[in-house]
């Protein structure tokens, strides 16, 4: 049995309600400032993640560890994803 994480799937009405609550709590004048801060924080997190990936790859290559296996795994995962998209696309079209 496959279970899906449903907490990430938020409908439009739920997003509107959350935005309404955020505006009521923080006020419309603070909203751009909050969004800017969240954007900078997400960018910092992405940059840190990329730096860590780069350091791990550089260290692995320096020590002679084969990193090409990750490329092979990515290719296989993308193939499976494409096959799954093809299958679900045909199922979605029938309903």
Phi and psi in radians as a Rosetta constraint file:
Dihedral C 1 N 2 CA 2 C 2 CIRCULARHARMONIC -1.707 0.35
Dihedral N 2 CA 2 C 2 N 3 CIRCULARHARMONIC 2.223 0.35
Dihedral C 2 N 3 CA 3 C 3 CIRCULARHARMONIC -1.904 0.35
Dihedral N 3 CA 3 C 3 N 4 CIRCULARHARMONIC 2.411 0.35
Dihedral C 3 N 4 CA 4 C 4 CIRCULARHARMONIC -1.886 0.35
Dihedral N 4 CA 4 C 4 N 5 CIRCULARHARMONIC 2.575 0.35
Dihedral C 4 N 5 CA 5 C 5 CIRCULARHARMONIC -1.395 0.35
Dihedral N 5 CA 5 C 5 N 6 CIRCULARHARMONIC 1.908 0.35
Dihedral C 5 N 6 CA 6 C 6 CIRCULARHARMONIC -1.650 0.35
Dihedral N 6 CA 6 C 6 N 7 CIRCULARHARMONIC -0.080 0.35
Dihedral C 6 N 7 CA 7 C 7 CIRCULARHARMONIC -1.239 0.35
Dihedral N 7 CA 7 C 7 N 8 CIRCULARHARMONIC -0.305 0.35
Dihedral C 7 N 8 CA 8 C 8 CIRCULARHARMONIC -1.528 0.35
Dihedral N 8 CA 8 C 8 N 9 CIRCULARHARMONIC -0.252 0.35
Dihedral C 8 N 9 CA 9 C 9 CIRCULARHARMONIC -1.636 0.35
Dihedral N 9 CA 9 C 9 N 10 CIRCULARHARMONIC 1.719 0.35
Dihedral C 9 N 10 CA 10 C 10 CIRCULARHARMONIC -1.963 0.35
Dihedral N 10 CA 10 C 10 N 11 CIRCULARHARMONIC 2.321 0.35
Dihedral C 10 N 11 CA 11 C 11 CIRCULARHARMONIC -1.374 0.35
Dihedral N 11 CA 11 C 11 N 12 CIRCULARHARMONIC 2.973 0.35
Dihedral C 11 N 12 CA 12 C 12 CIRCULARHARMONIC -1.107 0.35
Dihedral N 12 CA 12 C 12 N 13 CIRCULARHARMONIC -0.658 0.35
Dihedral C 12 N 13 CA 13 C 13 CIRCULARHARMONIC -1.143 0.35
Dihedral N 13 CA 13 C 13 N 14 CIRCULARHARMONIC -0.656 0.35
Dihedral C 13 N 14 CA 14 C 14 CIRCULARHARMONIC -1.198 0.35
Dihedral N 14 CA 14 C 14 N 15 CIRCULARHARMONIC -0.666 0.35
Dihedral C 14 N 15 CA 15 C 15 CIRCULARHARMONIC -1.128 0.35
Dihedral N 15 CA 15 C 15 N 16 CIRCULARHARMONIC -0.752 0.35
Dihedral C 15 N 16 CA 16 C 16 CIRCULARHARMONIC -1.082 0.35
Dihedral N 16 CA 16 C 16 N 17 CIRCULARHARMONIC -0.715 0.35
Dihedral C 16 N 17 CA 17 C 17 CIRCULARHARMONIC -1.132 0.35
Dihedral N 17 CA 17 C 17 N 18 CIRCULARHARMONIC -0.739 0.35
Dihedral C 17 N 18 CA 18 C 18 CIRCULARHARMONIC -1.105 0.35
Dihedral N 18 CA 18 C 18 N 19 CIRCULARHARMONIC -0.772 0.35
Dihedral C 18 N 19 CA 19 C 19 CIRCULARHARMONIC -1.077 0.35
Dihedral N 19 CA 19 C 19 N 20 CIRCULARHARMONIC -0.688 0.35
Dihedral C 19 N 20 CA 20 C 20 CIRCULARHARMONIC -1.060 0.35
Dihedral N 20 CA 20 C 20 N 21 CIRCULARHARMONIC -0.804 0.35
Dihedral C 20 N 21 CA 21 C 21 CIRCULARHARMONIC -1.106 0.35
Dihedral N 21 CA 21 C 21 N 22 CIRCULARHARMONIC -0.740 0.35
Dihedral C 21 N 22 CA 22 C 22 CIRCULARHARMONIC -1.087 0.35
Dihedral N 22 CA 22 C 22 N 23 CIRCULARHARMONIC -0.740 0.35
Dihedral C 22 N 23 CA 23 C 23 CIRCULARHARMONIC -1.143 0.35
Dihedral N 23 CA 23 C 23 N 24 CIRCULARHARMONIC -0.688 0.35
Dihedral C 23 N 24 CA 24 C 24 CIRCULARHARMONIC -1.152 0.35
Dihedral N 24 CA 24 C 24 N 25 CIRCULARHARMONIC -0.662 0.35
Dihedral C 24 N 25 CA 25 C 25 CIRCULARHARMONIC -1.351 0.35
Dihedral N 25 CA 25 C 25 N 26 CIRCULARHARMONIC -0.847 0.35
Dihedral C 25 N 26 CA 26 C 26 CIRCULARHARMONIC -1.710 0.35
Dihedral N 26 CA 26 C 26 N 27 CIRCULARHARMONIC -0.384 0.35
Dihedral C 26 N 27 CA 27 C 27 CIRCULARHARMONIC 1.576 0.35
Dihedral N 27 CA 27 C 27 N 28 CIRCULARHARMONIC 2.644 0.35
Dihedral C 27 N 28 CA 28 C 28 CIRCULARHARMONIC -1.191 0.35
Dihedral N 28 CA 28 C 28 N 29 CIRCULARHARMONIC -0.493 0.35
Dihedral C 28 N 29 CA 29 C 29 CIRCULARHARMONIC -1.292 0.35
Dihedral N 29 CA 29 C 29 N 30 CIRCULARHARMONIC -0.429 0.35
Dihedral C 29 N 30 CA 30 C 30 CIRCULARHARMONIC -1.572 0.35
Dihedral N 30 CA 30 C 30 N 31 CIRCULARHARMONIC -0.252 0.35
Dihedral C 30 N 31 CA 31 C 31 CIRCULARHARMONIC -1.046 0.35
Dihedral N 31 CA 31 C 31 N 32 CIRCULARHARMONIC -0.813 0.35
Dihedral C 31 N 32 CA 32 C 32 CIRCULARHARMONIC -1.088 0.35
Dihedral N 32 CA 32 C 32 N 33 CIRCULARHARMONIC -0.627 0.35
Dihedral C 32 N 33 CA 33 C 33 CIRCULARHARMONIC -1.146 0.35
Dihedral N 33 CA 33 C 33 N 34 CIRCULARHARMONIC -0.719 0.35
Dihedral C 33 N 34 CA 34 C 34 CIRCULARHARMONIC -1.148 0.35
Dihedral N 34 CA 34 C 34 N 35 CIRCULARHARMONIC -0.767 0.35
Dihedral C 34 N 35 CA 35 C 35 CIRCULARHARMONIC -1.105 0.35
Dihedral N 35 CA 35 C 35 N 36 CIRCULARHARMONIC -0.704 0.35
Dihedral C 35 N 36 CA 36 C 36 CIRCULARHARMONIC -1.100 0.35
Dihedral N 36 CA 36 C 36 N 37 CIRCULARHARMONIC -0.759 0.35
Dihedral C 36 N 37 CA 37 C 37 CIRCULARHARMONIC -1.112 0.35
Dihedral N 37 CA 37 C 37 N 38 CIRCULARHARMONIC -0.721 0.35
Dihedral C 37 N 38 CA 38 C 38 CIRCULARHARMONIC -1.126 0.35
Dihedral N 38 CA 38 C 38 N 39 CIRCULARHARMONIC -0.704 0.35
Dihedral C 38 N 39 CA 39 C 39 CIRCULARHARMONIC -1.099 0.35
Dihedral N 39 CA 39 C 39 N 40 CIRCULARHARMONIC -0.766 0.35
Dihedral C 39 N 40 CA 40 C 40 CIRCULARHARMONIC -1.124 0.35
Dihedral N 40 CA 40 C 40 N 41 CIRCULARHARMONIC -0.687 0.35
Dihedral C 40 N 41 CA 41 C 41 CIRCULARHARMONIC -1.131 0.35
Dihedral N 41 CA 41 C 41 N 42 CIRCULARHARMONIC -0.734 0.35
Dihedral C 41 N 42 CA 42 C 42 CIRCULARHARMONIC -1.158 0.35
Dihedral N 42 CA 42 C 42 N 43 CIRCULARHARMONIC -0.666 0.35
Dihedral C 42 N 43 CA 43 C 43 CIRCULARHARMONIC -1.138 0.35
Dihedral N 43 CA 43 C 43 N 44 CIRCULARHARMONIC -0.726 0.35
Dihedral C 43 N 44 CA 44 C 44 CIRCULARHARMONIC -1.089 0.35
Dihedral N 44 CA 44 C 44 N 45 CIRCULARHARMONIC -0.744 0.35
Dihedral C 44 N 45 CA 45 C 45 CIRCULARHARMONIC -1.118 0.35
Dihedral N 45 CA 45 C 45 N 46 CIRCULARHARMONIC -0.733 0.35
Dihedral C 45 N 46 CA 46 C 46 CIRCULARHARMONIC -1.128 0.35
Dihedral N 46 CA 46 C 46 N 47 CIRCULARHARMONIC -0.756 0.35
Dihedral C 46 N 47 CA 47 C 47 CIRCULARHARMONIC -1.096 0.35
Dihedral N 47 CA 47 C 47 N 48 CIRCULARHARMONIC -0.729 0.35
Dihedral C 47 N 48 CA 48 C 48 CIRCULARHARMONIC -1.120 0.35
Dihedral N 48 CA 48 C 48 N 49 CIRCULARHARMONIC -0.705 0.35
Dihedral C 48 N 49 CA 49 C 49 CIRCULARHARMONIC -1.102 0.35
Dihedral N 49 CA 49 C 49 N 50 CIRCULARHARMONIC -0.769 0.35
Dihedral C 49 N 50 CA 50 C 50 CIRCULARHARMONIC -1.125 0.35
Dihedral N 50 CA 50 C 50 N 51 CIRCULARHARMONIC -0.674 0.35
Dihedral C 50 N 51 CA 51 C 51 CIRCULARHARMONIC -1.095 0.35
Dihedral N 51 CA 51 C 51 N 52 CIRCULARHARMONIC -0.742 0.35
Dihedral C 51 N 52 CA 52 C 52 CIRCULARHARMONIC -1.122 0.35
Dihedral N 52 CA 52 C 52 N 53 CIRCULARHARMONIC -0.778 0.35
Dihedral C 52 N 53 CA 53 C 53 CIRCULARHARMONIC -1.043 0.35
Dihedral N 53 CA 53 C 53 N 54 CIRCULARHARMONIC -0.760 0.35
Dihedral C 53 N 54 CA 54 C 54 CIRCULARHARMONIC -1.104 0.35
Dihedral N 54 CA 54 C 54 N 55 CIRCULARHARMONIC -0.760 0.35
Dihedral C 54 N 55 CA 55 C 55 CIRCULARHARMONIC -1.127 0.35
Dihedral N 55 CA 55 C 55 N 56 CIRCULARHARMONIC -0.728 0.35
Dihedral C 55 N 56 CA 56 C 56 CIRCULARHARMONIC -1.118 0.35
Dihedral N 56 CA 56 C 56 N 57 CIRCULARHARMONIC -0.782 0.35
Dihedral C 56 N 57 CA 57 C 57 CIRCULARHARMONIC -1.100 0.35
Dihedral N 57 CA 57 C 57 N 58 CIRCULARHARMONIC -0.770 0.35
Dihedral C 57 N 58 CA 58 C 58 CIRCULARHARMONIC -1.111 0.35
Dihedral N 58 CA 58 C 58 N 59 CIRCULARHARMONIC -0.745 0.35
Dihedral C 58 N 59 CA 59 C 59 CIRCULARHARMONIC -1.166 0.35
Dihedral N 59 CA 59 C 59 N 60 CIRCULARHARMONIC -0.700 0.35
Dihedral C 59 N 60 CA 60 C 60 CIRCULARHARMONIC -1.117 0.35
Dihedral N 60 CA 60 C 60 N 61 CIRCULARHARMONIC -0.761 0.35
Dihedral C 60 N 61 CA 61 C 61 CIRCULARHARMONIC -1.159 0.35
Dihedral N 61 CA 61 C 61 N 62 CIRCULARHARMONIC -0.632 0.35
Dihedral C 61 N 62 CA 62 C 62 CIRCULARHARMONIC -1.128 0.35
Dihedral N 62 CA 62 C 62 N 63 CIRCULARHARMONIC -0.638 0.35
Dihedral C 62 N 63 CA 63 C 63 CIRCULARHARMONIC -1.595 0.35
Dihedral N 63 CA 63 C 63 N 64 CIRCULARHARMONIC 0.091 0.35
Dihedral C 63 N 64 CA 64 C 64 CIRCULARHARMONIC 1.383 0.35
Dihedral N 64 CA 64 C 64 N 65 CIRCULARHARMONIC 0.369 0.35
Dihedral C 64 N 65 CA 65 C 65 CIRCULARHARMONIC -1.494 0.35
Dihedral N 65 CA 65 C 65 N 66 CIRCULARHARMONIC 2.321 0.35
Dihedral C 65 N 66 CA 66 C 66 CIRCULARHARMONIC -1.309 0.35
Dihedral N 66 CA 66 C 66 N 67 CIRCULARHARMONIC 2.033 0.35
Dihedral C 66 N 67 CA 67 C 67 CIRCULARHARMONIC -1.770 0.35
Dihedral N 67 CA 67 C 67 N 68 CIRCULARHARMONIC 0.043 0.35
Dihedral C 67 N 68 CA 68 C 68 CIRCULARHARMONIC -1.241 0.35
Dihedral N 68 CA 68 C 68 N 69 CIRCULARHARMONIC -0.291 0.35
Dihedral C 68 N 69 CA 69 C 69 CIRCULARHARMONIC -1.115 0.35
Dihedral N 69 CA 69 C 69 N 70 CIRCULARHARMONIC -0.557 0.35
Dihedral C 69 N 70 CA 70 C 70 CIRCULARHARMONIC -1.152 0.35
Dihedral N 70 CA 70 C 70 N 71 CIRCULARHARMONIC -0.629 0.35
Dihedral C 70 N 71 CA 71 C 71 CIRCULARHARMONIC -1.143 0.35
Dihedral N 71 CA 71 C 71 N 72 CIRCULARHARMONIC -0.703 0.35
Dihedral C 71 N 72 CA 72 C 72 CIRCULARHARMONIC -1.114 0.35
Dihedral N 72 CA 72 C 72 N 73 CIRCULARHARMONIC -0.725 0.35
Dihedral C 72 N 73 CA 73 C 73 CIRCULARHARMONIC -1.136 0.35
Dihedral N 73 CA 73 C 73 N 74 CIRCULARHARMONIC -0.735 0.35
Dihedral C 73 N 74 CA 74 C 74 CIRCULARHARMONIC -1.069 0.35
Dihedral N 74 CA 74 C 74 N 75 CIRCULARHARMONIC -0.726 0.35
Dihedral C 74 N 75 CA 75 C 75 CIRCULARHARMONIC -1.105 0.35
Dihedral N 75 CA 75 C 75 N 76 CIRCULARHARMONIC -0.772 0.35
Dihedral C 75 N 76 CA 76 C 76 CIRCULARHARMONIC -1.126 0.35
Dihedral N 76 CA 76 C 76 N 77 CIRCULARHARMONIC -0.732 0.35
Dihedral C 76 N 77 CA 77 C 77 CIRCULARHARMONIC -1.105 0.35
Dihedral N 77 CA 77 C 77 N 78 CIRCULARHARMONIC -0.713 0.35
Dihedral C 77 N 78 CA 78 C 78 CIRCULARHARMONIC -1.134 0.35
Dihedral N 78 CA 78 C 78 N 79 CIRCULARHARMONIC -0.650 0.35
Dihedral C 78 N 79 CA 79 C 79 CIRCULARHARMONIC -1.099 0.35
Dihedral N 79 CA 79 C 79 N 80 CIRCULARHARMONIC -0.794 0.35
Dihedral C 79 N 80 CA 80 C 80 CIRCULARHARMONIC -1.108 0.35
Dihedral N 80 CA 80 C 80 N 81 CIRCULARHARMONIC -0.718 0.35
Dihedral C 80 N 81 CA 81 C 81 CIRCULARHARMONIC -1.084 0.35
Dihedral N 81 CA 81 C 81 N 82 CIRCULARHARMONIC -0.764 0.35
Dihedral C 81 N 82 CA 82 C 82 CIRCULARHARMONIC -1.112 0.35
Dihedral N 82 CA 82 C 82 N 83 CIRCULARHARMONIC -0.740 0.35
Dihedral C 82 N 83 CA 83 C 83 CIRCULARHARMONIC -1.087 0.35
Dihedral N 83 CA 83 C 83 N 84 CIRCULARHARMONIC -0.724 0.35
Dihedral C 83 N 84 CA 84 C 84 CIRCULARHARMONIC -1.151 0.35
Dihedral N 84 CA 84 C 84 N 85 CIRCULARHARMONIC -0.704 0.35
Dihedral C 84 N 85 CA 85 C 85 CIRCULARHARMONIC -1.102 0.35
Dihedral N 85 CA 85 C 85 N 86 CIRCULARHARMONIC -0.705 0.35
Dihedral C 85 N 86 CA 86 C 86 CIRCULARHARMONIC -1.087 0.35
Dihedral N 86 CA 86 C 86 N 87 CIRCULARHARMONIC -0.771 0.35
Dihedral C 86 N 87 CA 87 C 87 CIRCULARHARMONIC -1.161 0.35
Dihedral N 87 CA 87 C 87 N 88 CIRCULARHARMONIC -0.841 0.35
Dihedral C 87 N 88 CA 88 C 88 CIRCULARHARMONIC -1.203 0.35
Dihedral N 88 CA 88 C 88 N 89 CIRCULARHARMONIC -0.522 0.35
Dihedral C 88 N 89 CA 89 C 89 CIRCULARHARMONIC -1.100 0.35
Dihedral N 89 CA 89 C 89 N 90 CIRCULARHARMONIC -0.752 0.35
Dihedral C 89 N 90 CA 90 C 90 CIRCULARHARMONIC -1.218 0.35
Dihedral N 90 CA 90 C 90 N 91 CIRCULARHARMONIC -0.581 0.35
Dihedral C 90 N 91 CA 91 C 91 CIRCULARHARMONIC -1.217 0.35
Dihedral N 91 CA 91 C 91 N 92 CIRCULARHARMONIC -0.739 0.35
Dihedral C 91 N 92 CA 92 C 92 CIRCULARHARMONIC -1.102 0.35
Dihedral N 92 CA 92 C 92 N 93 CIRCULARHARMONIC -0.632 0.35
Dihedral C 92 N 93 CA 93 C 93 CIRCULARHARMONIC -1.193 0.35
Dihedral N 93 CA 93 C 93 N 94 CIRCULARHARMONIC -0.487 0.35
Dihedral C 93 N 94 CA 94 C 94 CIRCULARHARMONIC -1.324 0.35
Dihedral N 94 CA 94 C 94 N 95 CIRCULARHARMONIC -0.438 0.35
